[in-house]
Amino acid sequence: MDPASVSALTFDVFGTVVDWRSSIIHEGEAFGKSHRLTVDWPKFADAWRGLYQPAMEEVRSGRRPWVRLDDLHRESLVRLLGDFGITGLSPAEIDHLNRAWHRLDPWPDAVPGLTRLKRRFILATLSNGNIALMVNMAKRGGLPWDAILGAEVARAYKPAPEAYLRSAEALGLAPEQCLMVAAHPGDLAAAARCGLRSAHVPRPLEFGPGRGASKPEPAQPFDIVAGDFVELAERLGC
């Protein structure tokens, strides 16, 4: 792939740019300590993330109208509080715990790599996270986005084609001028079907040590494969 043919890099965020699992575990541990809760927070984090796709599928399928991810996360959280026997929290306390998704930590290479990439390319989120979540995460973690795009702007959750096509359109670009960067092969495959280019940056620790990562189908090609964002910047001449 000729880097000169690309004007913008669009990024999956959860798992690709930020380490959601470790961050949610740390947030839970701090919350549990302050509220004297005994909870298996790794199990809690995995269960919360496990409700992510089913919640969005209710919207994708048309069974319910558009709902922001913050609201879906909170609905899932309320369900999990019951499942884990956590009672007595106020609405404000539940809101604080729900906003843990706004406070996810970037992978160590994310900010250095993005800073280099920004010298040459437009950088935009193409995430299922809503705008407020993405903005707050970026401010806290120093993520240098030029634009916050994705599900809320498109009113469609990935992997619906609208999420990719409307994000490219919002940048005034043809799909092939956008390079989708993700750790998840399924996300990249959906983007490629819409005409976007693809860059695979595996995150083998996304689901915890020794638990593996999403693997591409044998026949699935990528335009670029890089070990991290710094290597991606090097591959793209930044």
C-alpha beads as a LAMMPS data file, in Angstrom:
LAMMPS data file: protein, C-alpha beads

238 atoms
237 bonds

1 atom types
1 bond types

-500.0 500.0 xlo xhi
-500.0 500.0 ylo yhi
-500.0 500.0 zlo zhi

Masses

1 110.0

Atoms # bond

1 1 1 0.000 0.000 0.000
2 1 1 1.296 3.435 -0.948
3 1 1 1.000 5.680 2.153
4 1 1 0.476 8.638 -0.167
5 1 1 -2.892 7.156 -1.162
6 1 1 -4.159 7.514 2.418
7 1 1 -5.281 10.783 4.004
8 1 1 -6.785 9.608 7.294
9 1 1 -6.285 6.846 9.813
10 1 1 -9.457 5.748 11.588
11 1 1 -9.076 3.768 14.789
12 1 1 -10.964 1.205 16.714
13 1 1 -10.405 2.245 20.335
14 1 1 -11.446 -0.398 22.900
15 1 1 -8.640 -2.929 22.888
16 1 1 -6.746 -1.341 20.001
17 1 1 -5.823 2.026 21.524
18 1 1 -6.664 1.465 25.186
19 1 1 -6.302 -1.460 27.574
20 1 1 -9.923 -1.714 28.664
21 1 1 -9.589 -4.877 30.773
22 1 1 -6.746 -3.809 33.071
23 1 1 -8.296 -0.359 33.392
24 1 1 -11.724 -1.664 34.398
25 1 1 -10.121 -4.052 36.904
26 1 1 -8.144 -1.201 38.487
27 1 1 -11.220 1.027 38.582
28 1 1 -13.228 -1.766 40.183
29 1 1 -10.566 -2.459 42.784
30 1 1 -10.413 1.208 43.764
31 1 1 -14.205 1.430 43.889
32 1 1 -14.458 -1.773 45.887
33 1 1 -11.883 -0.597 48.410
34 1 1 -13.664 2.705 48.976
35 1 1 -17.057 0.971 49.295
36 1 1 -15.821 -2.095 51.225
37 1 1 -16.890 -4.524 48.507
38 1 1 -15.436 -7.986 48.020
39 1 1 -15.697 -8.677 44.296
40 1 1 -13.744 -10.721 41.753
41 1 1 -13.002 -7.679 39.610
42 1 1 -11.310 -9.522 36.703
43 1 1 -14.417 -11.692 36.430
44 1 1 -16.584 -8.578 36.713
45 1 1 -14.652 -6.805 33.938
46 1 1 -14.947 -9.813 31.632
47 1 1 -18.667 -10.152 32.340
48 1 1 -19.257 -6.447 31.665
49 1 1 -17.420 -6.641 28.360
50 1 1 -19.312 -9.845 27.582
51 1 1 -22.575 -7.890 27.550
52 1 1 -21.158 -5.323 25.080
53 1 1 -21.989 -7.030 21.776
54 1 1 -25.417 -8.377 22.847
55 1 1 -26.459 -4.889 23.987
56 1 1 -25.412 -3.293 20.692
57 1 1 -27.070 -6.074 18.694
58 1 1 -30.429 -4.994 20.109
59 1 1 -29.869 -1.639 18.389
60 1 1 -28.262 -3.028 15.224
61 1 1 -31.156 -5.420 14.729
62 1 1 -33.746 -2.657 15.020
63 1 1 -35.332 -4.222 18.083
64 1 1 -34.756 -0.955 19.916
65 1 1 -34.038 2.600 18.748
66 1 1 -30.640 4.253 18.854
67 1 1 -29.045 4.207 22.333
68 1 1 -25.596 5.601 23.173
69 1 1 -22.968 3.204 24.434
70 1 1 -22.807 4.995 27.803
71 1 1 -26.453 4.082 28.347
72 1 1 -25.956 0.494 27.181
73 1 1 -22.967 0.164 29.516
74 1 1 -25.037 1.450 32.429
75 1 1 -27.878 -0.976 31.742
76 1 1 -25.360 -3.818 31.678
77 1 1 -23.744 -2.539 34.874
78 1 1 -27.042 -2.503 36.762
79 1 1 -27.614 -6.091 35.682
80 1 1 -24.119 -7.130 36.808
81 1 1 -24.466 -5.451 40.186
82 1 1 -27.359 -7.779 40.860
83 1 1 -25.516 -10.806 39.480
84 1 1 -22.521 -10.104 41.740
85 1 1 -24.650 -9.348 44.797
86 1 1 -23.649 -5.684 45.003
87 1 1 -26.429 -3.659 46.624
88 1 1 -27.009 -0.272 48.203
89 1 1 -25.263 1.921 45.626
90 1 1 -26.755 5.318 44.879
91 1 1 -27.473 6.410 41.280
92 1 1 -24.471 8.761 41.511
93 1 1 -22.205 5.910 42.614
94 1 1 -23.442 3.714 39.767
95 1 1 -22.818 6.583 37.336
96 1 1 -19.266 6.977 38.648
97 1 1 -18.516 3.283 38.187
98 1 1 -20.096 3.335 34.731
99 1 1 -17.835 6.192 33.712
100 1 1 -14.837 3.935 34.297
101 1 1 -15.070 3.430 30.531
102 1 1 -14.208 7.133 30.168
103 1 1 -11.004 6.571 32.140
104 1 1 -9.342 3.723 30.253
105 1 1 -5.553 3.822 29.989
106 1 1 -3.824 3.804 26.582
107 1 1 -1.432 1.012 25.677
108 1 1 2.160 2.254 26.263
109 1 1 2.866 2.708 22.543
110 1 1 -0.418 4.448 21.741
111 1 1 0.368 8.099 22.464
112 1 1 3.933 8.050 21.053
113 1 1 2.741 6.279 17.923
114 1 1 -0.297 8.485 17.417
115 1 1 1.812 11.613 17.906
116 1 1 4.101 10.520 15.082
117 1 1 1.210 9.518 12.820
118 1 1 -0.516 12.854 13.376
119 1 1 2.348 14.669 11.641
120 1 1 1.255 13.215 8.318
121 1 1 -2.314 11.939 8.635
122 1 1 -5.709 12.948 9.957
123 1 1 -6.417 10.816 13.024
124 1 1 -10.002 9.963 13.926
125 1 1 -11.750 7.501 16.168
126 1 1 -14.046 5.014 14.460
127 1 1 -15.355 3.445 17.620
128 1 1 -18.634 2.246 19.028
129 1 1 -17.988 4.574 21.963
130 1 1 -20.109 7.721 22.120
131 1 1 -18.667 11.202 21.695
132 1 1 -18.511 12.205 25.376
133 1 1 -16.819 8.922 26.270
134 1 1 -14.202 9.332 23.531
135 1 1 -13.526 12.983 24.377
136 1 1 -13.106 12.333 28.091
137 1 1 -10.861 9.351 27.440
138 1 1 -8.729 11.402 25.047
139 1 1 -8.364 14.328 27.454
140 1 1 -7.343 12.038 30.298
141 1 1 -4.987 9.861 28.283
142 1 1 -3.493 12.472 25.947
143 1 1 -4.825 10.854 22.779
144 1 1 -4.261 13.383 19.965
145 1 1 -7.350 12.854 17.817
146 1 1 -8.282 15.303 15.073
147 1 1 -11.879 14.102 15.024
148 1 1 -14.243 11.933 17.075
149 1 1 -16.230 9.784 14.665
150 1 1 -17.870 6.378 14.710
151 1 1 -21.138 5.035 16.021
152 1 1 -22.774 8.126 17.508
153 1 1 -21.985 10.288 14.474
154 1 1 -23.119 7.532 12.093
155 1 1 -26.023 6.439 14.329
156 1 1 -24.913 2.878 13.657
157 1 1 -22.788 0.400 15.559
158 1 1 -19.945 -1.440 13.891
159 1 1 -19.813 -3.661 11.936
160 1 1 -22.759 -2.015 10.176
161 1 1 -21.474 -0.454 6.912
162 1 1 -22.910 2.932 7.851
163 1 1 -20.430 3.256 10.706
164 1 1 -17.487 3.137 8.299
165 1 1 -18.983 4.918 5.302
166 1 1 -20.459 7.849 7.229
167 1 1 -17.193 8.341 9.101
168 1 1 -15.269 8.599 5.825
169 1 1 -17.951 10.909 4.452
170 1 1 -17.688 13.144 7.533
171 1 1 -13.999 13.634 6.734
172 1 1 -14.811 14.479 3.129
173 1 1 -12.890 11.420 1.957
174 1 1 -13.543 8.398 -0.190
175 1 1 -13.425 5.128 1.784
176 1 1 -10.190 4.059 0.087
177 1 1 -8.490 7.207 1.411
178 1 1 -9.036 5.946 4.966
179 1 1 -6.891 3.331 6.694
180 1 1 -8.806 1.487 9.397
181 1 1 -6.556 0.497 12.321
182 1 1 -7.761 -2.241 14.637
183 1 1 -6.678 -5.193 16.730
184 1 1 -9.795 -7.124 15.724
185 1 1 -9.842 -8.866 12.333
186 1 1 -13.633 -8.805 12.136
187 1 1 -13.655 -5.015 12.413
188 1 1 -11.050 -4.762 9.656
189 1 1 -12.942 -7.184 7.433
190 1 1 -16.117 -5.100 7.770
191 1 1 -14.173 -1.916 6.985
192 1 1 -12.534 -3.532 3.955
193 1 1 -15.927 -4.558 2.598
194 1 1 -16.788 -0.857 2.622
195 1 1 -13.628 0.035 0.705
196 1 1 -11.396 1.202 3.562
197 1 1 -7.792 0.059 3.735
198 1 1 -6.802 -2.078 6.727
199 1 1 -3.999 -2.102 9.294
200 1 1 -3.864 -4.913 11.835
201 1 1 -2.183 -4.125 15.152
202 1 1 -2.606 -7.225 17.339
203 1 1 -3.062 -6.760 21.079
204 1 1 -2.330 -10.208 22.528
205 1 1 -2.886 -8.997 26.104
206 1 1 -6.317 -7.446 25.477
207 1 1 -8.156 -10.239 27.299
208 1 1 -5.421 -10.838 29.843
209 1 1 -2.167 -12.823 29.898
210 1 1 -2.361 -16.256 28.330
211 1 1 -5.874 -15.783 27.004
212 1 1 -4.952 -15.140 23.381
213 1 1 -6.383 -12.623 20.964
214 1 1 -8.669 -12.530 17.967
215 1 1 -7.000 -14.204 15.009
216 1 1 -7.666 -13.430 11.356
217 1 1 -9.230 -15.944 9.068
218 1 1 -6.524 -17.678 6.997
219 1 1 -7.631 -15.959 3.789
220 1 1 -8.062 -12.492 5.286
221 1 1 -5.452 -10.059 3.946
222 1 1 -4.458 -6.758 5.513
223 1 1 -2.766 -3.824 3.817
224 1 1 -0.410 -3.467 6.807
225 1 1 0.425 -5.556 9.861
226 1 1 2.378 -3.838 12.653
227 1 1 3.371 -4.897 16.140
228 1 1 2.359 -1.587 17.704
229 1 1 1.603 2.027 16.807
230 1 1 5.260 3.044 16.741
231 1 1 5.969 0.365 14.157
232 1 1 2.864 1.447 12.256
233 1 1 4.226 5.003 12.149
234 1 1 7.525 3.698 10.817
235 1 1 5.770 1.603 8.168
236 1 1 3.845 4.678 7.038
237 1 1 6.912 6.894 6.868
238 1 1 6.230 8.984 9.961

Bonds

1 1 1 2
2 1 2 3
3 1 3 4
4 1 4 5
5 1 5 6
6 1 6 7
7 1 7 8
8 1 8 9
9 1 9 10
10 1 10 11
11 1 11 12
12 1 12 13
13 1 13 14
14 1 14 15
15 1 15 16
16 1 16 17
17 1 17 18
18 1 18 19
19 1 19 20
20 1 20 21
21 1 21 22
22 1 22 23
23 1 23 24
24 1 24 25
25 1 25 26
26 1 26 27
27 1 27 28
28 1 28 29
29 1 29 30
30 1 30 31
31 1 31 32
32 1 32 33
33 1 33 34
34 1 34 35
35 1 35 36
36 1 36 37
37 1 37 38
38 1 38 39
39 1 39 40
40 1 40 41
41 1 41 42
42 1 42 43
43 1 43 44
44 1 44 45
45 1 45 46
46 1 46 47
47 1 47 48
48 1 48 49
49 1 49 50
50 1 50 51
51 1 51 52
52 1 52 53
53 1 53 54
54 1 54 55
55 1 55 56
56 1 56 57
57 1 57 58
58 1 58 59
59 1 59 60
60 1 60 61
61 1 61 62
62 1 62 63
63 1 63 64
64 1 64 65
65 1 65 66
66 1 66 67
67 1 67 68
68 1 68 69
69 1 69 70
70 1 70 71
71 1 71 72
72 1 72 73
73 1 73 74
74 1 74 75
75 1 75 76
76 1 76 77
77 1 77 78
78 1 78 79
79 1 79 80
80 1 80 81
81 1 81 82
82 1 82 83
83 1 83 84
84 1 84 85
85 1 85 86
86 1 86 87
87 1 87 88
88 1 88 89
89 1 89 90
90 1 90 91
91 1 91 92
92 1 92 93
93 1 93 94
94 1 94 95
95 1 95 96
96 1 96 97
97 1 97 98
98 1 98 99
99 1 99 100
100 1 100 101
101 1 101 102
102 1 102 103
103 1 103 104
104 1 104 105
105 1 105 106
106 1 106 107
107 1 107 108
108 1 108 109
109 1 109 110
110 1 110 111
111 1 111 112
112 1 112 113
113 1 113 114
114 1 114 115
115 1 115 116
116 1 116 117
117 1 117 118
118 1 118 119
119 1 119 120
120 1 120 121
121 1 121 122
122 1 122 123
123 1 123 124
124 1 124 125
125 1 125 126
126 1 126 127
127 1 127 128
128 1 128 129
129 1 129 130
130 1 130 131
131 1 131 132
132 1 132 133
133 1 133 134
134 1 134 135
135 1 135 136
136 1 136 137
137 1 137 138
138 1 138 139
139 1 139 140
140 1 140 141
141 1 141 142
142 1 142 143
143 1 143 144
144 1 144 145
145 1 145 146
146 1 146 147
147 1 147 148
148 1 148 149
149 1 149 150
150 1 150 151
151 1 151 152
152 1 152 153
153 1 153 154
154 1 154 155
155 1 155 156
156 1 156 157
157 1 157 158
158 1 158 159
159 1 159 160
160 1 160 161
161 1 161 162
162 1 162 163
163 1 163 164
164 1 164 165
165 1 165 166
166 1 166 167
167 1 167 168
168 1 168 169
169 1 169 170
170 1 170 171
171 1 171 172
172 1 172 173
173 1 173 174
174 1 174 175
175 1 175 176
176 1 176 177
177 1 177 178
178 1 178 179
179 1 179 180
180 1 180 181
181 1 181 182
182 1 182 183
183 1 183 184
184 1 184 185
185 1 185 186
186 1 186 187
187 1 187 188
188 1 188 189
189 1 189 190
190 1 190 191
191 1 191 192
192 1 192 193
193 1 193 194
194 1 194 195
195 1 195 196
196 1 196 197
197 1 197 198
198 1 198 199
199 1 199 200
200 1 200 201
201 1 201 202
202 1 202 203
203 1 203 204
204 1 204 205
205 1 205 206
206 1 206 207
207 1 207 208
208 1 208 209
209 1 209 210
210 1 210 211
211 1 211 212
212 1 212 213
213 1 213 214
214 1 214 215
215 1 215 216
216 1 216 217
217 1 217 218
218 1 218 219
219 1 219 220
220 1 220 221
221 1 221 222
222 1 222 223
223 1 223 224
224 1 224 225
225 1 225 226
226 1 226 227
227 1 227 228
228 1 228 229
229 1 229 230
230 1 230 231
231 1 231 232
232 1 232 233
233 1 233 234
234 1 234 235
235 1 235 236
236 1 236 237
237 1 237 238
